[in-house]
Amino acid sequence: MVEHGTELGEFGFAGDDAVVPFAVEALDARGRAVQLGDMVDTILARHDYPEPVARLLAEMIVLTVLLGTSLKFDGKFIAQTQTDGPVDLLVVDFAMPSSVRAYARFDADRLAEAAAARRTDPAELLGHGILALTIDQGAHMQRYQGIVELSGDTLEAVAETYFRQSEQIPTTVRLAVARMSRRRDGGGFAESWRAGGLIAQFLPEAPERMRLADLPGGDAPEGAVSEIFTEDDAWTEVQALVGTVEPSELADPDVGVERLLFRLFHERGVRVFPATPVRDDCSCNREKIRGVLDGFSAEDLEHSTEDGRIHVTCEFCGEGYDFSPDEFSPKS
């Protein structure tokens, strides 16, 4: 059965733009699931990215909110790819507890060549590089950054590799993006972006049950893999169940997160917890931009000035800010 923190006889559905934590105690599994509607559509529509770029960034947004909402502190969680492919930069910035901003950088000519050659899967668009996950708890705390090579064909595979290598936590990830049409009240159809995802992790009380086939365990020498390895049956079952999820289920508003979790785990019992809402919300403002420019040298300010004004556009939200060079005291 699915349990929720509501009154007896009632059940609340999280709906769009809310990350739902869940637990399957019988299988020692925990995770989070989400469906994104207006939030991801607003971000992608603002930038009007080509479809392959929009899909990549939407997947990155889903992955970031699934991971970021698990952290319990004031600060930021930042996911970023740096690669040599046509889409050389993806950045998603999650500010606790719910603010999301994101953007992508791409080479239009290389992207057009890739599209003409039908090389638009994530591995082709990203190329070789890294995924960096950064935890920033503020000015008085040390930053933590985990880095993994982009060695998988999908962002799902890259995320699973990160948890396997950096955290040694068995993890399975599913991400999906859809472009859906809906009928307008006045006639015709309007298209909008949707996205969804699910992450499940194996967290038994006995850590030896978390051993992974390609990592050493116990007293094995570093880099060695035991010739006899049996993956825990509970984790095998979780992987098999999550593997049945269709991409359409993850993004379909008629399915919903709770219904999907029930479909996957009802025979074992799944418990859901209060959802964390997420929203499109850029943290830029005039004072922050002014603070950055105030650290510029006279030469930098001169190079940034055009027609007697300094104009700065936020790459995340597109908001523009104008300044006079006379407002600043250049650093020597």
N, C-alpha and C positions, 0 to 999 in steps of 0.2 A: 504494500500500500504506500501511497505518497502522503507524507505528513507535512504540515505547514504551521507556522505560528499564527493561526487565526482562531476565532471562536469555534466551539464545538458545532459541527454540522456545516461550517463554512469553509470555503477554500478560495484563496486569492491567487490570481494569475499575474505574473510580473509584467507580461506584455513586452512591447519593444523597448529597447534602450535601457535595459536593466539586467545586470549580471546575477544569475541565480547560483549560489553555492549548493552543492548536494553531497550526500554521503551514502554509500552502499556498505553498511557495516559488515554484512555477511561475507563480502568479498574484500574487506579492508581497503576500499577504494574511496577516494574523495575527488571532487572536481568542481568545475564551474561551467555553466552554459549560458549563452546569450543569443538574442536576436536583435539586430540593429536595423532601425527603420529611418525615421526622420534625421537622426543624428548623422549617420553615414551618408545619407542622400544630400544633406546640406553641405557637408564638407566637400564631397566630390563635385556637386553642381557648382560650387563657388569657384573651383579651379578649372572646370570644364576640361578635364584630362581626356586624352584619347582612351578608348575603352580598355586596352590591355594595361595601361598605367593605372587607371581607376580600379580595376580588379585587384591588381597587386597591392595598392595602397589600402583598399578596403580589407583585404586579408590581414594586412599588418595592423590595422586598427583593431580588428577583432582579437587578434593574438595579444595585443598590448592591453586591452581592457580585461581580458581573461586573466592575464598575469598580474596586472597592476592592482586590480581590486582585491587580490589576496593579501596585499601588504597593509599592515596596520601601523601607519605613522604619518606624520605631516611631512609632505615633501613631494618629490616627483619620481616617476618611473618613466624612463625614456628607452624606446626601442628604435634602433637605427641600423640600416644596411649601408655599407660603403663598398661599391663594386666597380668592375670595369665594363659592365654591360651597357646597353642603350638606356636602361633605367639605373643610373649610377648612385642614386640616393633616395632612400625612403626614411622618413622620420615621423614617429608618433610620440607625442609628449602627453603623458597622463599625470595631471596634478591632483593629488588627493583632496577630497575623496571621490570626485566625479568628473573633473574637467578634462576634455580631450581636444587636442589640436593636432593637425597632421598635414604634411605636404610631401610631394615627390618631385625629384629633379630628373629630367631625361633629355637625351639628345634627339631632337625631332627627326633629323636626317637618318640617323642610325635606326630609330624606331620605325620609320617608314620602310627602310630596307628590310628590317626583320619581318614586318607585317607582309610585305610583298612576297617574301620567301616563306611565309607561314611559319615563322620561328617565333611564336609569341607565348610559349609556355614559360613559367617563371624562371627556370634554369637558363633559358636562352636570353631572356630580358635582363636578368640580373648579372649573369656572367660569374666571374670569380671575385671573391671578396669575403667580407665578414658580416656577421650579425653581432651587434653590441647591445647588451642590456645593462642599463645604468640605473642605479638607485641613488638618489640625491636627497638626503635628509636635511639639507639646509647648510648655511654658511659655517656652522660650528661643528659639523659632523663630517667625517671622511666619506668621500664617495666610494661606492662599490661598483665595479664594472666587470661583467662577465662577457667574454668574447668567444665566438665559435665560428669556424670556417663555414662558408656557405657551400656545403658539400652535397646537399640533397637536391632532388628535383623539384621540391615544393617547400613552401615555408613551414608546412606541417612537419616535414622530415627534418628540417633545420632545427626547429624548436625541440623536437624529440631528441635530436643529437645533443643539443645544449644540456638538457636535463640529464641525459645519460652520462655525458662526459664531465660536466661541471658540478652537478648536484648528485649524481649517481642515484637518481630517483626514477624508477620505471614510469614512463609517461606516454600517453597516446593523445594525439591532437587531431581534431577535424575542423576544417575551415571551409566556408562556402560563401560565394557572392552571386547575386542574381540581379538582373535588370528586369523589372516587372512592369507591365502595363495595367492601368486601371481606367475605367470609364469615367470621364468627367460628367458633372451634373448637367452641364449645358450641351453635352454631346462630344463625340470624339474620344481620344485616349491620351493619357499622360503617362510618361515613363518615369520610373523612380528606381533608385538603387536600394537593395536590401543586402544584408549579410548576416551570417550566423556562425557560431562555433561552439566547440565543446572540448574541454581538456579534462582528462581523468588520470589520476596518479595512484600508484600502489604504495600504501603507507601502513604496513602491518607493524604490530608492536615489536616483533622479533626482526631486527635489522638484517639477519642473515637470509631471511626470505626475500629480500629485495635484490639479491645478487642478479647481475646481468651477464648474459652469455659472453660478451666481448670485453668484460672488465674483470680484473682479478678479484678473488674473494678469499677471506680467511687469511691463512699464512702463505698464500701463493706468492712467488717472487713477482716484483713489479713487471708488468707487461705480459705475464703468463696467464693463460686461460686453462682452467681445469678441463681435462679430457672428458670428464663425466659431469655433465651439467643438465639439470632438469629445471625448467622454468616453473615457478609456483603455479599450481592449478588455478588458484583464485585469479591471479593476474592474467593467465591465459584466457580465462572466461571473460574478464573485463575487456580485453583486447578484441576477442571474437564478437562480443555484443556491440561494442563501439564501431567495429568494422562493418556492421550492417547498416549504419546510418547513411542515407542517401543525401547528396548535397542539397537536393530540393527540400528535404525535411528541415534542414538547418535554417533555411531562409524563409520558409513558407509561414506566413502569419496565421494560417488556419491550423497549423500543427501546434505551434507554441512550444516553449521550452519544457513546461511541466508535462505536457502530453508526450513529448519525445522521451523524456527521462522515464516516464511510466512505461512506455512501450519497450524501452531497453531493459529496464531492471525490475519490473513489477514482480517477477517470480522470486527475486532475492530480497525485495524490499528496498525502496529508495526514500531517503528523507531529504527534503529541500528546506533551505533556510531563507531568512529575509533577504530580498534582492538589493543590490546596490545600483542606483540609477546612474547613468553616464550621459553626458551632454556635450554638444559642440560649444566650446567656451575657450576663447583665446585669452591668454594672460597679458598680452601686450597693452601698453598704455603710453601716453606722452612722456610721463616722468621717467619710465624705464628707458625709453629711447634716448631721452635727453641725457640720462646718466651714462649711456654708452658713448654718445658723441662728445660728452664732456671729457672723456679720456683720450680723444684724438689729438694728434699733433697738428701744428699749423698746416703742414703739408697735406696731411690726411683731410683736414677740413676743406682745404682749397680744392682738392681733387673731388670732394663730395659736393661741391657747390656748382649749381647750374642756374644761369639767369638770376644770380643774386640770392638763391634760396637753396637750402639743403632739404631734399625730399627723401623720405625713407618709407618704404612699403613693407609691411609685415609679410613674410613669405607664407605664414600659416593662414592668416585670415584675410589678407589683402588690404587691410586698413592702411591709409596713407597719413603721414605726419610731415608737416612743413615747419622748418626752422630758419631763422636768420643766422648767418655766421657770426654776427655780432653778439649773439646770446652766449657764446662760449669763450673761455679763456684757454687758448691752446697750450698743451703741454710741450715743454721744450725737449 
